[in-house]
Amino acid sequence: MSLPVPSKVLITGGAGFIGSHVCDGFFAAGHHVRCMDNFATSKRTNIAHLEGHERFELIEGDIRSREDCARASAGIDVIVHLAALGSVPRSIADPITSHEVNLAGFLHMLQAAHTAGVRRFVFASSSSVYGDSKELPKREENIGSPSRPMR
């Protein structure tokens, strides 16, 4: 993604394994990075090396909160939305929370981005959509039986 440097980038789920690497990439490219995370499944240690830098900002917030989404999106050029609650077994055990985070939270981020005038919104899905295909790398045309709660 080619962006004018410096742009202001929000990474939701930015303290997770993938999100923290995305934060690192944008930071290394000279952008101002705002990380939003609720630390439900991520680790503060993943972003500890960025904290204290003037081009890094951490918002401890939850995408289930419209207010947190609005606060995190204010003044942002690009959102990379990675915040999610993974695990098919977890979604079976607690479908309400999975829905609130993965669907309602996604909608809250879209609404906040629109209201804030964000220029670009990038959403990353899960590799679970590729199902049980063993072929690597995963390709859209080789989808196996997708993981799902009920068959």
LUMKEVEX-951039 format. One record per residue (C-alpha): residue number from 1; x, y, z. Coordinates in Angstrom, 3 decimals. Example, Ala and Ser with C-alpha at 12.3 -4.5 7.8 and 13.67 -1.06 7.14 Angstrom:
<babas>
nr | X | Y | Z
1 | 12.300 | -4.500 | 7.800
2 | 13.670 | -1.060 | 7.140
</babas>
This chain:
<babas>
nr | X | Y | Z
1 | 0.000 | 0.000 | 0.000
2 | 1.558 | 3.267 | -1.092
3 | 0.822 | 6.139 | 1.274
4 | 2.162 | 9.646 | 1.551
5 | 4.721 | 9.759 | 4.370
6 | 3.867 | 10.485 | 7.057
7 | 0.275 | 9.288 | 7.144
8 | -1.686 | 8.507 | 10.277
9 | -2.485 | 4.798 | 10.425
10 | -4.727 | 3.019 | 12.909
11 | -4.163 | -0.694 | 13.427
12 | -6.943 | -2.355 | 15.399
13 | -5.721 | -5.455 | 17.168
14 | -2.274 | -3.906 | 16.864
15 | -0.849 | -5.657 | 19.927
16 | -1.548 | -9.121 | 18.538
17 | 1.101 | -11.213 | 16.804
18 | 0.200 | -10.092 | 13.278
19 | -0.973 | -6.622 | 14.306
20 | 2.273 | -5.804 | 16.091
21 | 4.244 | -6.674 | 12.953
22 | 1.919 | -4.449 | 10.911
23 | 2.554 | -1.651 | 13.437
24 | 6.303 | -2.225 | 13.032
25 | 6.063 | -2.032 | 9.243
26 | 4.144 | 1.222 | 9.134
27 | 6.327 | 2.715 | 11.868
28 | 9.518 | 1.745 | 10.012
29 | 8.118 | 3.373 | 6.862
30 | 7.849 | 6.690 | 8.734
31 | 4.127 | 6.781 | 9.465
32 | 2.404 | 7.824 | 12.664
33 | 0.979 | 4.598 | 14.114
34 | -2.006 | 4.417 | 16.418
35 | -2.617 | 0.988 | 17.895
36 | -5.996 | 0.096 | 19.378
37 | -6.283 | -3.093 | 21.392
38 | -8.234 | -4.403 | 24.383
39 | -5.549 | -6.994 | 25.229
40 | -8.091 | -9.822 | 25.424
41 | -5.928 | -12.143 | 23.321
42 | -2.859 | -9.999 | 22.589
43 | 0.244 | -9.035 | 24.538
44 | 1.488 | -5.626 | 25.578
45 | 5.041 | -6.952 | 25.165
46 | 4.434 | -7.189 | 21.384
47 | 4.399 | -3.384 | 21.127
48 | 6.525 | -2.413 | 24.146
49 | 9.433 | -1.404 | 21.881
50 | 7.204 | 1.228 | 20.191
51 | 5.737 | 2.786 | 23.313
52 | 7.201 | 6.177 | 24.150
53 | 7.997 | 7.094 | 20.538
54 | 6.374 | 10.313 | 19.351
55 | 5.010 | 8.598 | 16.224
56 | 3.343 | 5.807 | 18.205
57 | 0.139 | 5.995 | 20.176
58 | -1.651 | 3.254 | 22.084
59 | -5.368 | 3.372 | 22.716
60 | -6.544 | 0.678 | 25.060
61 | -10.037 | 0.241 | 23.699
62 | -12.586 | -2.244 | 22.464
63 | -14.209 | -2.371 | 19.027
64 | -17.489 | -3.296 | 20.728
65 | -17.556 | 0.304 | 22.006
66 | -18.685 | 2.882 | 19.454
67 | -17.025 | 5.589 | 21.530
68 | -13.662 | 3.782 | 21.504
69 | -13.927 | 3.277 | 17.743
70 | -14.724 | 6.959 | 17.172
71 | -11.868 | 8.099 | 19.434
72 | -9.386 | 5.770 | 17.718
73 | -10.479 | 6.798 | 14.195
74 | -10.330 | 10.574 | 14.731
75 | -7.673 | 12.197 | 12.561
76 | -6.683 | 8.930 | 10.887
77 | -5.907 | 8.501 | 7.165
78 | -5.904 | 4.688 | 6.956
79 | -7.330 | 1.918 | 9.122
80 | -5.980 | -1.622 | 9.052
81 | -8.649 | -3.608 | 10.888
82 | -7.213 | -6.761 | 12.447
83 | -9.102 | -6.836 | 15.754
84 | -11.090 | -10.043 | 16.047
85 | -11.851 | -12.892 | 18.357
86 | -10.634 | -16.038 | 16.647
87 | -11.184 | -19.743 | 17.170
88 | -14.037 | -21.838 | 15.836
89 | -14.278 | -23.719 | 19.160
90 | -14.552 | -20.378 | 21.012
91 | -17.318 | -19.251 | 18.656
92 | -19.232 | -22.445 | 19.489
93 | -18.702 | -22.070 | 23.227
94 | -19.519 | -18.342 | 23.284
95 | -21.312 | -17.330 | 20.070
96 | -22.648 | -14.051 | 21.487
97 | -19.219 | -12.620 | 22.305
98 | -17.805 | -13.825 | 18.975
99 | -20.676 | -12.080 | 17.182
100 | -20.311 | -8.878 | 19.203
101 | -16.586 | -8.625 | 18.465
102 | -16.328 | -9.978 | 14.929
103 | -19.514 | -8.607 | 13.392
104 | -20.790 | -5.714 | 15.506
105 | -17.244 | -4.528 | 16.222
106 | -16.430 | -4.584 | 12.507
107 | -19.542 | -2.499 | 11.793
108 | -18.602 | -0.036 | 14.557
109 | -15.183 | 0.403 | 12.935
110 | -16.730 | 0.953 | 9.495
111 | -19.099 | 3.573 | 10.887
112 | -16.319 | 5.312 | 12.808
113 | -14.102 | 5.339 | 9.711
114 | -16.874 | 6.856 | 7.612
115 | -17.668 | 9.524 | 10.209
116 | -13.976 | 10.401 | 10.608
117 | -13.442 | 10.661 | 6.836
118 | -10.837 | 7.894 | 6.735
119 | -9.503 | 7.553 | 3.176
120 | -8.782 | 3.817 | 3.178
121 | -10.027 | 0.878 | 5.233
122 | -8.228 | -2.472 | 5.003
123 | -9.888 | -5.551 | 6.493
124 | -8.083 | -8.833 | 7.021
125 | -10.092 | -12.005 | 7.253
126 | -9.078 | -15.331 | 8.747
127 | -7.270 | -18.162 | 7.009
128 | -10.119 | -20.331 | 8.324
129 | -12.102 | -19.297 | 5.243
130 | -9.753 | -21.549 | 3.249
131 | -10.955 | -24.570 | 5.187
132 | -9.050 | -27.800 | 5.446
133 | -7.074 | -27.528 | 2.206
134 | -3.511 | -28.691 | 2.905
135 | -2.013 | -26.945 | -0.126
136 | 0.361 | -24.071 | 0.621
137 | 0.243 | -21.268 | -0.088
138 | -3.506 | -20.991 | 0.425
139 | -5.334 | -19.916 | -2.734
140 | -8.934 | -18.901 | -3.245
141 | -9.499 | -21.502 | -5.959
142 | -8.415 | -24.384 | -3.676
143 | -10.872 | -24.017 | -0.837
144 | -11.467 | -27.146 | 1.189
145 | -14.315 | -27.644 | 3.617
146 | -14.388 | -24.387 | 5.642
147 | -14.308 | -24.651 | 9.422
148 | -17.675 | -23.913 | 10.914
149 | -19.602 | -24.605 | 14.081
150 | -22.067 | -27.092 | 12.587
151 | -21.966 | -29.427 | 9.620
</babas>
